[in-house]
Amino acid sequence: MANPFSSRFTRPGALAYRYRAVADDATVESKGRGDFVARWIQTLRRYRFGLIVGPHGTGKSTLLHDVTPELQSEFPGGQWVQLTGDPRAGFFERLQKRRENARSVLRVQRQVAAGGVLVVDGGEQLSTWARFRLRRRIRTAQQFCLMTAHRDLVGFTVIHRTRADENVIRELLRELLKQHPAAESCFQIDSHDPGRLIIRVPDGSNQIVALDQVTDVRELWSQLYDVVGRAAVTTEIPCSEN
């Protein structure tokens, strides 16, 4: 069986971003995605430098993928760059990586058309100085910039804050398991307490995950991926990698 928690099914773009479930105001609840996206595109136009903020694994990249059609339509000629960094790396390795990220961003920025948007996924991987230089170049070129980051960044207006949400996690779990019913034998949402996910371990015991305590959904998918993989090996059920 295919593992429903492999990157093929859980990577950004594979799952739709849940707007209504994590709405922080009544407007999104009443009018839905279209009005929400229109409002924050308007904010990006007004302030030029927009930011999507949230902890690891809370849907920032998923949101970016979901609004790509609107970004391409409203800011034609844009470009996208994804930055990475290893928090376990030493000081000099992190410094070198930040320099590489700065060069990559400036190289991509030169390809953005006037009026286009530069999307930077992982803005905290740039130094404060690199972000300052980038803002100056973007303003001069009459471009726009939309970043994701784990924290607020100087010079960028927060457009949206993402967060892990118990209702969203439960909804995504049901969607993934509905598409892969063979994996349902590994999990059960507690009928008495829907905030608890029961994981059936091959040795016959159960593990409990409190969904309201999950802060990194990506990490949860990784954990559940391993559970399905171990169950497939124990029961000799073929489980593909993706």
C-alpha positions in Angstrom: 0.0 0.0 0.0 1.1 3.6 -0.5 2.1 5.4 2.6 -0.4 8.3 3.0 2.1 10.4 4.9 4.9 10.3 2.3 6.0 13.6 0.8 4.1 12.7 -2.4 0.8 13.3 -0.5 1.8 15.8 2.2 4.3 18.1 0.5 3.2 21.8 -0.1 0.7 21.9 -2.9 -0.5 18.3 -2.4 -2.9 19.3 0.4 -5.1 22.4 0.1 -4.5 25.1 2.6 -7.4 25.3 5.1 -8.5 29.0 5.3 -11.8 28.7 7.2 -10.5 26.3 9.9 -7.8 28.7 11.0 -9.6 32.0 10.4 -8.7 34.7 12.8 -11.5 37.0 11.9 -15.2 36.8 10.9 -14.6 38.0 7.4 -12.8 34.7 6.3 -15.5 32.7 8.0 -18.3 34.5 6.2 -16.8 35.1 2.8 -14.1 32.4 2.5 -10.9 32.1 0.6 -11.5 34.5 -2.2 -12.1 37.5 0.0 -9.2 36.6 2.2 -6.7 36.3 -0.7 -8.0 39.5 -2.2 -7.5 41.4 1.0 -3.9 40.3 1.6 -2.9 40.9 -2.1 -4.3 44.4 -1.5 -2.1 44.7 1.6 1.0 43.5 -0.4 0.3 46.1 -3.1 0.0 48.8 -0.4 3.1 48.0 1.6 5.2 46.3 -1.1 6.9 43.9 1.4 4.6 41.2 2.8 5.3 38.4 5.3 3.6 35.1 6.2 4.7 34.2 9.7 4.4 30.9 11.6 6.3 28.1 13.3 7.7 25.1 11.4 5.2 22.9 9.8 2.1 25.1 10.1 1.3 25.6 6.4 3.3 28.6 5.2 4.7 26.9 2.1 1.3 25.3 1.5 -0.3 28.7 1.6 2.2 30.1 -0.9 1.5 27.2 -3.3 -2.2 27.7 -2.9 -2.2 31.4 -3.9 0.4 31.0 -6.7 -2.3 31.5 -9.4 -3.4 34.8 -7.9 0.2 36.0 -7.5 0.9 35.2 -11.1 -2.2 37.0 -12.2 -1.8 40.1 -10.0 2.0 40.4 -10.1 3.1 39.0 -13.5 6.7 38.3 -14.1 7.4 37.1 -10.6 9.9 34.5 -9.4 10.1 32.1 -6.5 13.2 31.1 -4.4 13.3 28.7 -1.5 16.0 29.1 1.1 17.3 26.4 3.5 19.6 26.2 6.5 20.7 23.6 8.9 20.2 24.7 12.6 22.6 22.0 13.6 25.5 23.5 11.6 28.3 25.4 13.2 28.7 29.1 13.3 30.9 29.4 10.2 28.8 26.9 8.2 25.7 28.9 9.0 27.4 32.1 8.0 28.6 30.6 4.7 25.1 29.3 4.0 23.6 32.7 4.6 26.0 34.3 2.1 25.0 31.7 -0.4 21.3 32.4 0.2 21.9 36.1 -0.2 23.6 35.6 -3.6 20.8 33.2 -4.7 18.1 35.7 -3.8 19.7 38.6 -5.5 20.3 36.5 -8.6 16.6 35.6 -8.8 15.5 39.1 -7.9 17.3 40.3 -11.1 14.9 38.1 -13.1 11.7 39.6 -11.7 9.9 42.0 -14.0 8.9 45.5 -12.9 5.5 45.0 -11.1 6.3 41.4 -10.4 6.7 39.7 -7.0 9.7 37.9 -5.6 8.5 35.1 -3.3 11.1 34.1 -0.8 10.2 30.9 1.2 12.4 31.0 4.3 13.2 34.7 4.8 14.9 34.1 8.2 17.7 32.4 6.3 18.9 35.8 5.2 20.8 38.2 7.4 19.3 41.5 8.5 21.7 43.2 6.1 20.9 41.0 3.2 17.2 41.7 3.7 17.9 45.4 3.8 19.8 45.2 0.5 17.0 43.2 -1.0 14.3 45.7 0.1 16.3 48.5 -1.4 16.8 46.7 -4.8 13.1 45.7 -4.9 11.9 49.3 -4.2 14.3 50.7 -6.9 13.1 48.1 -9.4 9.4 48.7 -8.6 8.9 45.1 -7.7 7.1 43.5 -4.7 8.3 40.9 -2.2 6.4 38.2 -0.3 8.4 36.2 2.3 7.7 33.4 4.8 9.5 33.3 8.1 9.3 31.9 11.6 9.3 35.3 13.2 8.5 38.9 12.4 11.1 40.6 10.2 12.0 44.3 10.2 10.7 46.1 7.1 8.0 43.5 6.3 4.3 43.8 7.0 2.7 40.7 8.4 -0.1 39.6 6.0 -1.0 36.3 7.7 0.1 34.2 10.7 -0.2 30.4 10.4 -0.6 28.0 13.3 -1.2 24.4 13.9 -4.9 23.8 14.6 -6.5 20.7 16.0 -9.5 20.9 13.7 -7.3 21.2 10.6 -5.1 18.3 11.6 -8.1 16.1 12.2 -9.5 17.1 8.8 -6.3 16.4 7.0 -5.9 13.0 8.7 -9.3 12.0 7.6 -8.6 13.2 4.1 -5.3 11.3 3.8 -6.7 8.1 5.4 -9.8 8.2 3.2 -7.6 8.1 0.1 -5.5 5.2 1.6 -8.0 3.0 3.7 -5.4 0.2 4.2 -3.5 2.5 6.5 -6.6 3.1 8.7 -5.7 0.0 10.7 -2.8 1.9 12.2 -4.8 4.8 13.6 -8.1 5.8 15.2 -9.4 9.2 16.3 -10.8 8.6 19.9 -14.6 8.5 19.6 -14.9 9.8 23.2 -12.3 12.6 22.8 -11.8 13.7 19.1 -8.7 15.6 20.2 -6.8 12.4 20.7 -5.3 10.3 18.0 -4.7 6.7 18.9 -1.8 5.0 17.2 -1.8 1.2 17.2 1.7 0.0 17.6 2.7 -3.4 16.1 3.5 -4.9 19.6 -0.2 -4.5 20.4 0.1 -1.3 22.6 -1.4 2.1 21.8 0.2 5.5 21.7 -1.8 8.7 22.2 -1.2 12.0 20.4 -3.0 15.0 21.7 -3.8 17.0 18.6 -4.1 20.2 20.5 -0.5 19.9 21.6 0.9 19.4 18.0 2.9 22.5 17.0 4.6 21.1 13.9 2.3 19.3 11.5 5.2 18.3 9.2 6.8 16.5 12.1 3.6 14.7 12.9 3.4 13.4 9.3 6.9 12.2 9.6 6.0 10.3 12.8 2.9 8.8 11.2 4.9 7.8 8.1 7.2 5.7 10.3 4.2 4.1 12.0 2.7 3.0 8.7 6.1 1.8 7.5 6.7 -0.3 10.6 3.2 -1.8 10.4 3.7 -2.7 6.7 7.0 -4.5 7.6 5.5 -6.3 10.6 2.4 -7.5 8.7 4.3 -8.1 5.5 2.1 -5.7 3.6 3.9 -4.0 0.7 4.1 -0.3 1.4 5.6 1.9 -1.3 7.9 4.8 -0.4 5.7 7.3 -2.3 
